[in-house]
C-alpha cells in the first residue's frame, strides 16, 4: 500500500534527540519538509552506516528546510546507549517504535521478524507523503539520492531522470 499522495501517519513517541530523551510528534514539524527513515535495529552492521550518512548530510537537509527523523523498533534507551557509544554526530531525532505501531502504520513492518524494512518517506510541509523508498534490510540507502529527490520535489515542477539541483526542469 503506497502512501504517496496521502497524509503521513503520525509519528509519536519517545525519541533521543541531540543528547536528550524527549517526547516526539511529527505534527510538531508541520510547516517543514520531513525526511523520515526507518531502519531495522540498533547495534547492527548496515544501520550505523546510514545513521552516520544522515548525520553527515544533516546540515544539507536543514538548509533545504527539512528535518531528519529516524525510527526503529528499539527502545529509546537502546538509541541513547548506541548513539552515545558509537554515533556522537547523530543530532536529529531517533524515535523509539517499541510497539511497532509506526512501522505498521507506514506498512514497513516485517511481522515475521518484528523489525522494519529500510524505508525513507519524504513528507511535505502540509503533512502529505510525496516520496517513499523501501529496501530490504541488507541494503543501505543513499542520502545523496534522498537529497536529490527532496530538491526535485521542492521545485514543484516535473523533473527528468537523473535531474540534479540547479538543472533545468521540464516545467
WOCOR-V482186 format. One record per residue. N is the residue number from 1. SS is DSSP state (helix for helix, strand for strand, loop for the rest). PSI is psi in radians with two decimals (* if undefined). OMEGA is omega in whole degrees, 0 to 359 (none if undefined). Layout:
n	ss	psi	omega
N	SS	PSI	OMEGA
N	SS	PSI	OMEGA
This chain:
n	ss	psi	omega
1	loop	1.89	179
2	loop	2.47	179
3	loop	-0.12	182
4	loop	2.28	180
5	loop	-0.06	181
6	loop	2.75	175
7	strand	2.38	179
8	loop	2.29	173
9	loop	2.56	181
10	loop	2.60	174
11	loop	1.91	181
12	strand	2.53	175
13	strand	-2.99	176
14	strand	2.52	180
15	strand	2.65	171
16	strand	2.04	185
17	strand	1.94	173
18	loop	0.84	175
19	loop	0.03	182
20	strand	2.61	171
21	strand	2.17	183
22	strand	2.81	170
23	strand	2.49	180
24	strand	2.48	173
25	strand	2.26	177
26	helix	-0.60	181
27	helix	-0.53	180
28	helix	-0.27	180
29	helix	0.10	178
30	loop	2.40	184
31	loop	-0.17	178
32	loop	2.72	168
33	strand	2.55	179
34	strand	2.33	172
35	strand	1.82	181
36	strand	2.18	179
37	strand	2.38	178
38	strand	2.48	172
39	loop	2.72	188
40	loop	-1.00	189
41	loop	2.62	170
42	loop	2.82	174
43	loop	0.72	179
44	loop	-2.74	190
45	loop	-0.96	181
46	loop	-0.65	185
47	helix	-0.79	181
48	helix	-0.51	178
49	helix	-0.62	179
50	helix	-0.78	179
51	helix	-0.66	176
52	helix	-0.72	180
53	helix	-0.76	177
54	helix	-0.59	176
55	helix	-0.74	179
56	helix	-0.54	181
57	helix	0.02	186
58	helix	-0.79	181
59	helix	-0.68	179
60	helix	-0.69	176
61	helix	-0.77	181
62	helix	-0.65	178
63	helix	-0.41	179
64	loop	0.14	179
65	loop	0.43	183
66	strand	2.47	174
67	strand	2.46	177
68	strand	2.36	179
69	strand	2.18	176
70	strand	2.59	181
71	strand	2.32	169
72	strand	2.98	185
73	loop	0.00	179
74	loop	2.83	177
75	loop	2.80	177
76	helix	-0.47	179
77	helix	-0.59	173
78	helix	-0.78	177
79	helix	-0.83	182
80	helix	-0.86	181
81	helix	-0.77	182
82	helix	-0.81	181
83	helix	-0.75	179
84	helix	-0.65	182
85	helix	-0.80	192
86	helix	-0.31	190
87	loop	0.99	185
88	loop	-0.31	180
89	loop	-0.13	179
90	loop	1.95	182
91	loop	-0.21	180
92	loop	2.96	182
93	strand	2.32	173
94	strand	1.86	190
95	strand	2.42	175
96	strand	2.20	176
97	loop	0.89	187
98	loop	-0.47	177
99	loop	-0.15	180
100	loop	0.23	181
101	helix	-0.75	183
102	helix	-0.82	179
103	helix	-0.68	178
104	helix	-0.77	180
105	helix	-0.56	180
106	loop	0.07	176
107	loop	0.68	178
108	loop	0.16	180
109	strand	2.25	171
110	strand	1.68	185
111	loop	-0.69	184
112	loop	-0.39	180
113	loop	-0.27	180
114	loop	0.38	179
115	strand	2.92	179
116	strand	2.62	167
117	loop	2.91	170
118	strand	2.18	182
119	strand	2.53	178
120	strand	2.32	178
121	strand	2.25	175
122	strand	2.13	186
123	strand	2.27	183
124	loop	3.01	182
125	loop	-0.32	177
126	loop	-0.04	178
127	loop	0.34	181
128	strand	2.35	177
129	strand	2.15	180
130	strand	-0.35	179
131	strand	2.58	173
132	strand	2.47	176
133	strand	2.34	181
134	strand	2.31	183
135	strand	2.74	172
136	loop	2.87	187
137	loop	-0.35	184
138	loop	0.05	184
139	loop	2.04	176
140	loop	2.63	182
141	loop	2.99	181
142	loop	2.04	176
143	helix	-0.51	176
144	helix	-0.74	178
145	helix	-0.65	178
146	helix	-0.75	176
147	helix	-0.71	180
148	helix	-0.77	180
149	helix	-0.76	177
150	helix	-0.81	179
151	helix	-0.78	181
152	helix	-0.79	180
153	helix	-0.66	183
154	helix	-0.27	176
155	helix	-0.49	185
156	loop	0.15	183
157	loop	2.98	171
158	loop	2.37	181
159	loop	2.33	181
160	loop	3.00	177
161	loop	2.50	178
162	loop	0.27	177
163	loop	2.49	176
164	loop	2.70	180
165	loop	2.31	180
166	loop	-0.28	177
167	loop	2.85	180
168	loop	2.40	175
169	loop	3.13	179
170	loop	0.11	174
171	loop	*	none
